[in-house]
Amino acid sequence: MADLDSFSTALHHMDDMKPKLLDWIVICCTVLIIGFFSVSAYANPSAPGTVVISAPESEWIFSLSDEGIYAIPGELGDMTIEIRDRQVRVLDSPCREKICIRTGAISRSGAWIACIPSRVFIRIQGQTGEETDAISF
């Protein structure tokens, strides 16, 4: 009988543990804050990123919306770079291995292409310079 009394006492105390109004307010605020930061972390920014090209002679800065084909002088000769559809890629390079061409198009903040023999480095920067990814989130 003692077990039955302790069980009914435990059930009676569970009524006291029901979420109160303040508990619901805290839960709703927490969900809203997490939702806001999740959306802002993964939303596409309205402004396009910036393409920064570093070469032995100089540095060039383009917007990802500046579509065109550009000749960039490197250590071995001119490298041809294309910006189109908010992506940048290397069309032609005088290097032997052509790894920079095989890298393909990049479009996300933090992505980069390097041509070591020509000493040309292409990177994309966003508005904050970094972009949240699944690992850092």
Buried (B, 14 or more C-beta within 10 A) or exposed (E): EEEEEEEEEEEEEEEEEEEEEEEEEEEEEEEEEEEEEEEEEEEEEEEBBBBBBBBEEEEBEBEBEEEEEBEBBBBBEBBBBBBEEBBBBBEBBBBEEEBBBEBEBBBEBBBEBBBEBBBBBBBBBBEEEEBBEEEEE
